[in-house]
């Protein structure tokens, strides 16, 4: 495979025009000591033979990401410490400086917070994918996203699941594409149940991915029994659903995972000396973390969580939000999704879109302003593994309070030699917010 230098990014002309109009109105006095974090979900990877030993981000032409490294300092950040799930909720909490040992509640309750679901004391929220298993629930998990199912089809399937299975003990909630929620109600249930992440378990037999109790309580044992029964019945229902007939990757199973109870976070402003933050993302897990931390969530029409997302709308929203906030956390999911698909060409396209349709217009609009820029992924997804790993991610930060080092390009092989060293905990967030 040839190294990709010039990828057509199909930027939205009307969106770019709006960005330029917003940039023309910027008053530098309104942008003093501000921070923009470009969070490229799942971008980190391993050196690839087909890219002549480069990683995907190192092989794509990224002059704006490189400029952050060249004009600033680089290092690495441990986002997924041992003992916690290798999932985006844990990774992004780490980036924001929230101790997983102290605050991590599980993926389900974070996404419930995003959706405004008021979890009661005895409620347990689960993230619930709708997935494709070849051969059904007695077969092999092939696709954690059921072919990146459309919102329209997914919402019909979830609505039908609600009609057939909602009760005083269980409630389904629709989300975006394959990402939904399941809430169990009652003291008889426990969140102390182990599970397998569907996006890390593709091409494995379903029978080898069981739910197991993490303690000897009757509640944990009952929850495993209840979930197994619900998965079996709901999956049989989906397998027979007319919308799954003659579909390449039918949504023929539900996959509940990462259960937990109502979360409780220290507010971002309290944690970081009164600094205010805004989060821009397409997906509930990131918006849920923001809401848990009492940060502002900026909604963007057309933000999808995939390569068809509204990049220009996100860039425009970031410029507007930065005027009234000290920090904007600009998250893009598409690169992660392409990585889980194992599609190198699409991953590199998504990185190029991220560079040219998001990072470039934001940095150009804010040129000359007192803004600290940072770039990092939340975790790696090596393209040949299609799953998250715990390898520390590459970081680059530039701004007037950052002492530049000798690193001139952004990427995994460069960042390890940067002056920022190996960061963890609150180090990254305090650095970019200029807090000692």
VMD Tcl script that draws the C-alpha trace (Angstrom):
set ca {
  {0.00 0.00 0.00}
  {1.37 3.43 -0.94}
  {1.74 6.11 1.70}
  {-1.23 8.45 1.35}
  {-0.16 12.09 0.99}
  {-3.09 13.72 -0.73}
  {-6.52 12.38 0.17}
  {-9.63 14.07 -1.11}
  {-11.44 15.25 2.01}
  {-14.69 16.55 0.48}
  {-14.90 19.53 2.82}
  {-18.31 21.14 3.06}
  {-17.99 24.50 1.27}
  {-20.87 26.15 3.11}
  {-19.47 24.94 6.43}
  {-16.02 26.33 5.61}
  {-17.55 29.67 4.65}
  {-19.29 29.89 8.03}
  {-16.00 29.12 9.78}
  {-14.27 31.90 7.86}
  {-17.07 34.32 8.75}
  {-16.75 33.40 12.43}
  {-12.96 33.78 12.24}
  {-13.35 37.28 10.83}
  {-15.33 38.29 13.93}
  {-12.80 37.00 16.45}
  {-11.50 39.59 18.91}
  {-8.16 38.44 20.28}
  {-9.02 40.00 23.65}
  {-11.76 37.36 24.02}
  {-9.26 34.52 23.55}
  {-6.73 34.99 26.33}
  {-5.29 31.89 28.02}
  {-7.66 29.51 26.23}
  {-7.18 25.82 25.42}
  {-8.34 23.56 22.57}
  {-7.84 19.80 22.93}
  {-8.13 17.86 19.68}
  {-9.07 14.35 20.77}
  {-8.68 11.81 17.96}
  {-10.42 8.72 19.30}
  {-8.50 5.52 18.58}
  {-5.90 7.15 16.32}
  {-2.78 5.67 17.95}
  {-1.47 2.52 16.26}
  {1.64 0.42 15.67}
  {4.30 0.71 12.93}
  {3.03 -1.08 9.82}
  {5.05 -2.91 7.21}
  {2.69 -1.71 4.48}
  {3.47 1.88 5.54}
  {7.23 1.32 5.51}
  {7.40 1.13 9.28}
  {5.27 4.20 9.92}
  {2.03 4.35 11.88}
  {-1.13 5.58 10.11}
  {-0.91 9.14 11.51}
  {2.80 9.28 10.62}
  {2.01 8.19 7.06}
  {-0.73 10.76 6.45}
  {0.31 14.33 5.62}
  {-0.60 16.29 8.79}
  {1.17 19.68 8.76}
  {-1.13 21.15 11.42}
  {-0.70 18.28 13.86}
  {3.02 18.45 13.14}
  {3.02 22.19 13.83}
  {1.74 21.56 17.36}
  {4.72 19.28 17.97}
  {7.22 21.55 16.18}
  {6.13 24.69 18.06}
  {5.60 22.95 21.39}
  {6.51 19.87 23.37}
  {5.72 16.18 23.04}
  {5.37 13.18 25.32}
  {3.12 10.24 26.08}
  {0.12 9.78 28.34}
  {-1.14 6.62 30.04}
  {-4.91 6.66 29.58}
  {-5.72 3.01 30.30}
  {-3.99 1.85 33.49}
  {-4.13 -1.82 34.43}
  {-7.16 -2.91 36.42}
  {-9.72 -0.92 34.43}
  {-11.57 -1.57 31.15}
  {-9.79 -0.72 27.89}
  {-12.74 1.41 26.84}
  {-13.22 4.98 25.68}
  {-15.07 6.01 28.84}
  {-12.09 5.08 31.01}
  {-9.61 6.58 28.54}
  {-11.35 9.94 28.19}
  {-11.88 10.19 31.94}
  {-8.13 9.72 32.27}
  {-7.42 12.44 29.71}
  {-9.65 14.78 31.72}
  {-7.73 13.87 34.86}
  {-10.47 11.92 36.64}
  {-9.07 9.06 38.72}
  {-10.61 5.80 37.55}
  {-10.13 4.30 41.01}
  {-12.18 7.12 42.51}
  {-14.76 7.97 39.86}
  {-15.20 5.21 37.25}
  {-18.88 4.07 37.28}
  {-19.12 1.91 34.13}
  {-20.06 2.80 30.57}
  {-23.81 2.31 31.04}
  {-24.38 4.99 33.69}
  {-22.16 7.50 31.87}
  {-24.25 7.18 28.73}
  {-27.44 7.28 30.79}
  {-26.25 10.63 32.14}
  {-25.79 11.85 28.58}
  {-29.34 10.87 27.68}
  {-30.77 12.56 30.78}
  {-31.96 9.26 32.25}
  {-32.52 9.72 35.98}
  {-31.11 6.54 37.48}
  {-32.68 5.57 40.80}
  {-30.77 4.08 43.72}
  {-31.49 0.49 42.67}
  {-31.10 1.03 38.90}
  {-28.21 -0.53 36.99}
  {-27.47 0.90 33.54}
  {-25.77 -1.14 30.82}
  {-24.43 -0.02 27.47}
  {-26.30 -2.20 24.97}
  {-24.95 -2.71 21.46}
  {-26.99 -4.28 18.74}
  {-24.54 -6.56 16.95}
  {-24.27 -9.11 14.17}
  {-23.45 -12.68 15.16}
  {-22.95 -15.09 12.30}
  {-25.15 -18.05 13.15}
  {-27.03 -16.01 15.77}
  {-26.45 -16.29 19.51}
  {-25.05 -19.78 19.05}
  {-22.57 -18.58 16.46}
  {-19.66 -16.12 16.14}
  {-19.65 -12.40 16.92}
  {-18.72 -10.81 13.60}
  {-19.62 -7.12 13.89}
  {-19.98 -5.06 17.09}
  {-21.94 -2.41 15.14}
  {-24.23 -4.53 12.93}
  {-22.68 -2.94 9.86}
  {-22.79 0.54 11.44}
  {-26.54 0.29 11.39}
  {-28.42 3.49 10.54}
  {-30.23 5.45 13.21}
  {-33.56 4.93 11.45}
  {-33.35 1.15 11.40}
  {-31.82 0.92 14.87}
  {-34.50 3.09 16.43}
  {-37.22 0.87 14.96}
  {-35.53 -2.24 16.35}
  {-35.12 -0.70 19.81}
  {-38.73 0.53 19.76}
  {-39.87 -3.01 18.98}
  {-37.64 -4.45 21.71}
  {-39.22 -1.99 24.14}
  {-42.73 -3.11 23.18}
  {-41.90 -6.77 23.73}
  {-39.49 -6.71 26.67}
  {-39.84 -3.52 28.74}
  {-41.25 -4.22 32.20}
  {-40.94 -3.09 35.79}
  {-37.57 -4.88 35.79}
  {-36.04 -3.75 32.49}
  {-36.12 -0.72 30.17}
  {-34.51 -0.28 26.75}
  {-33.43 3.22 25.67}
  {-32.52 4.17 22.07}
  {-29.20 5.83 21.30}
  {-27.17 6.47 18.12}
  {-26.59 3.80 15.46}
  {-25.61 0.58 17.29}
  {-25.13 2.31 20.69}
  {-28.11 1.88 23.06}
  {-28.87 1.45 26.74}
  {-30.51 -1.12 28.97}
  {-31.51 -0.37 32.57}
  {-32.35 -3.01 35.19}
  {-34.55 -1.94 38.10}
  {-34.52 -3.54 41.55}
  {-32.53 -4.53 44.62}
  {-32.24 -8.08 43.31}
  {-29.73 -6.94 40.64}
  {-25.98 -6.30 40.95}
  {-23.50 -4.40 38.78}
  {-20.75 -6.75 39.92}
  {-20.83 -8.76 36.70}
  {-17.96 -9.34 34.31}
  {-18.50 -9.02 30.55}
  {-16.71 -8.86 27.20}
  {-16.50 -5.66 25.16}
  {-18.07 -6.38 21.79}
  {-15.64 -4.24 19.79}
  {-12.75 -6.18 21.31}
  {-14.37 -9.59 20.78}
  {-15.08 -9.83 17.06}
  {-14.58 -13.21 15.34}
  {-14.94 -15.08 18.64}
  {-17.67 -17.63 19.36}
  {-20.46 -16.13 21.49}
  {-20.31 -19.11 23.85}
  {-16.71 -18.15 24.68}
  {-17.78 -14.64 25.77}
  {-19.94 -15.35 28.83}
  {-21.21 -13.09 31.58}
  {-19.82 -14.10 34.98}
  {-20.49 -13.01 38.55}
  {-17.61 -11.17 40.20}
  {-18.63 -12.14 43.72}
  {-20.56 -14.89 45.51}
  {-23.69 -12.81 46.11}
  {-27.10 -14.06 45.09}
  {-27.69 -10.70 43.37}
  {-24.71 -11.14 41.04}
  {-25.71 -14.73 40.24}
  {-29.31 -13.68 39.56}
  {-28.16 -10.79 37.32}
  {-26.11 -13.15 35.18}
  {-29.09 -15.49 34.87}
  {-31.45 -12.61 34.05}
  {-29.15 -11.07 31.44}
  {-28.50 -14.41 29.77}
  {-32.24 -15.05 29.51}
  {-32.94 -11.54 28.20}
  {-30.15 -11.76 25.62}
  {-31.43 -15.11 24.39}
  {-35.06 -13.98 24.03}
  {-34.25 -10.54 22.60}
  {-31.76 -12.03 20.15}
  {-34.25 -14.60 18.91}
  {-36.72 -11.75 18.45}
  {-34.21 -9.70 16.45}
  {-33.16 -12.65 14.32}
  {-36.76 -13.03 13.18}
  {-37.36 -9.30 12.65}
  {-38.32 -8.41 9.05}
  {-35.81 -5.54 8.98}
  {-33.03 -8.11 9.35}
  {-34.11 -10.17 6.35}
  {-31.56 -10.33 3.52}
  {-29.19 -7.95 5.31}
  {-25.42 -8.45 5.01}
  {-24.74 -7.76 8.71}
  {-28.13 -8.13 10.40}
  {-28.64 -6.69 13.88}
  {-29.54 -10.09 15.27}
  {-28.26 -9.85 18.86}
  {-28.22 -7.46 21.79}
  {-24.97 -7.17 23.72}
  {-25.28 -5.55 27.17}
  {-21.96 -4.59 28.78}
  {-20.23 -2.30 31.32}
  {-22.97 -2.02 33.97}
  {-23.00 0.46 36.82}
  {-24.98 2.73 39.10}
  {-25.57 6.47 39.06}
  {-22.21 8.29 38.84}
  {-20.88 11.07 41.06}
  {-18.02 13.27 39.81}
  {-16.25 16.32 41.19}
  {-17.18 19.24 38.95}
  {-14.55 20.22 36.37}
  {-14.53 23.84 37.54}
  {-14.00 22.75 41.15}
  {-11.24 20.33 40.17}
  {-9.36 22.85 38.03}
  {-9.32 26.17 39.88}
  {-12.50 27.58 38.39}
  {-11.65 26.78 34.76}
  {-14.68 26.21 32.55}
  {-14.91 23.52 29.90}
  {-17.08 22.64 26.91}
  {-17.21 19.30 25.11}
  {-18.10 18.71 21.45}
  {-18.76 15.10 20.44}
  {-21.21 12.93 18.53}
  {-21.33 10.07 21.02}
  {-23.10 9.64 24.34}
  {-20.10 8.32 26.23}
  {-18.12 11.56 25.81}
  {-21.13 13.79 26.36}
  {-21.98 11.72 29.43}
  {-18.54 12.25 30.97}
  {-18.95 15.98 30.36}
  {-22.34 16.05 32.04}
  {-21.03 14.03 34.99}
  {-18.29 16.65 35.35}
  {-20.82 19.49 34.94}
  {-19.15 20.72 31.79}
  {-21.16 22.22 28.95}
  {-22.07 19.91 26.07}
  {-22.28 21.61 22.68}
  {-24.58 19.77 20.30}
  {-23.77 19.85 16.56}
  {-26.32 18.92 13.89}
  {-25.02 16.19 11.64}
  {-22.45 14.85 14.11}
  {-22.64 11.09 13.50}
  {-19.63 9.43 15.13}
  {-18.39 8.19 11.76}
  {-16.57 9.51 8.66}
  {-19.72 11.25 7.43}
  {-19.79 13.49 10.52}
  {-20.18 17.27 10.29}
  {-16.53 18.27 10.74}
  {-17.12 21.88 9.75}
  {-20.04 22.16 12.15}
  {-17.80 20.90 14.96}
  {-15.06 23.38 14.06}
  {-17.53 26.27 14.03}
  {-19.02 25.17 17.34}
  {-15.53 25.03 18.87}
  {-14.74 28.60 17.83}
  {-17.99 29.87 19.31}
  {-17.65 27.85 22.52}
  {-14.07 28.95 23.13}
  {-15.13 32.57 23.54}
  {-17.12 31.71 26.67}
  {-15.08 28.78 28.01}
  {-11.49 28.33 29.10}
  {-11.18 24.95 27.40}
  {-12.89 23.16 24.50}
  {-12.57 19.37 24.22}
  {-13.09 18.61 20.52}
  {-13.68 14.88 20.14}
  {-13.92 12.88 16.90}
  {-15.01 9.24 16.92}
  {-14.57 8.30 13.24}
  {-10.93 7.20 13.44}
  {-11.76 4.73 16.21}
  {-14.60 3.20 14.20}
  {-12.39 2.69 11.13}
  {-9.76 1.07 13.35}
  {-12.26 -1.42 14.75}
  {-13.26 -2.26 11.19}
  {-9.63 -3.09 10.44}
  {-9.81 -0.75 7.43}
  {-6.42 0.99 7.06}
  {-7.43 3.07 4.05}
  {-10.51 4.38 5.85}
  {-8.51 5.04 9.03}
  {-6.03 7.14 7.10}
  {-8.86 8.96 5.33}
  {-10.45 9.70 8.70}
  {-7.13 11.06 10.01}
  {-6.83 13.27 6.93}
  {-10.38 14.55 7.42}
  {-9.61 15.25 11.07}
  {-6.50 17.23 10.06}
  {-7.96 19.17 7.12}
  {-11.58 19.69 8.09}
  {-11.23 20.21 11.84}
  {-7.73 20.94 13.11}
  {-6.68 23.18 10.20}
  {-9.73 25.51 10.20}
  {-9.73 25.87 13.99}
  {-6.01 26.64 14.17}
  {-6.17 29.02 11.21}
  {-9.13 30.89 12.71}
  {-7.31 31.28 16.05}
  {-3.93 32.23 14.61}
  {-2.37 34.96 16.72}
  {-4.65 34.34 19.70}
  {-3.43 33.24 23.12}
  {-4.57 29.63 22.70}
  {-2.87 26.43 23.82}
  {-3.43 23.58 21.35}
  {-3.11 19.92 22.26}
  {-3.44 16.76 20.18}
  {-3.77 13.20 21.45}
  {-5.85 10.04 21.02}
  {-7.69 8.59 23.98}
  {-6.21 5.10 23.36}
  {-4.64 3.04 20.58}
  {-6.59 0.76 18.28}
  {-3.94 -1.10 16.26}
  {-5.45 -1.72 12.85}
  {-4.43 -5.40 12.80}
  {-5.86 -6.05 16.27}
  {-9.10 -4.07 15.85}
  {-9.19 -3.63 19.63}
  {-8.05 -1.13 22.26}
  {-4.64 -1.55 23.90}
  {-3.08 0.00 27.01}
  {-0.05 1.48 25.25}
  {0.45 5.15 26.26}
  {-0.69 7.57 23.55}
  {1.37 10.26 21.79}
  {0.79 13.84 22.96}
  {1.84 17.22 21.56}
  {1.06 20.60 23.17}
  {1.94 24.13 22.02}
  {1.21 27.55 23.51}
  {2.95 30.54 25.03}
  {3.42 28.72 28.35}
  {4.89 25.58 26.77}
  {8.66 25.36 26.40}
  {9.35 23.84 22.95}
  {11.52 20.76 22.64}
  {13.37 19.29 19.66}
  {10.48 17.18 18.31}
  {9.27 18.44 14.93}
  {6.58 15.95 13.91}
  {3.58 14.39 15.60}
  {3.40 10.62 15.92}
  {4.01 7.64 18.11}
  {7.70 7.23 17.26}
  {8.43 10.93 17.88}
  {6.44 11.57 21.05}
  {8.35 9.02 23.14}
  {11.44 11.24 22.86}
  {9.69 14.48 23.85}
  {10.42 16.63 26.89}
  {7.00 16.04 28.46}
  {8.00 12.47 29.23}
  {5.52 9.82 30.34}
  {2.49 11.58 31.84}
  {-0.39 10.19 33.88}
  {-3.13 11.33 36.24}
  {-3.87 15.08 36.12}
  {-0.53 16.00 34.53}
  {-1.82 16.49 30.99}
  {-4.92 18.48 31.90}
  {-3.09 20.74 34.34}
  {-0.41 21.35 31.70}
  {-2.81 22.42 28.98}
  {-4.83 24.58 31.40}
  {-1.60 26.26 32.57}
  {-2.15 25.19 36.18}
  {0.77 24.32 38.42}
}
mol new
graphics top color blue
foreach p $ca { graphics top sphere $p radius 0.5 }
foreach p [lrange $ca 0 end-1] q [lrange $ca 1 end] { graphics top cylinder $p $q radius 0.2 }
display resetview
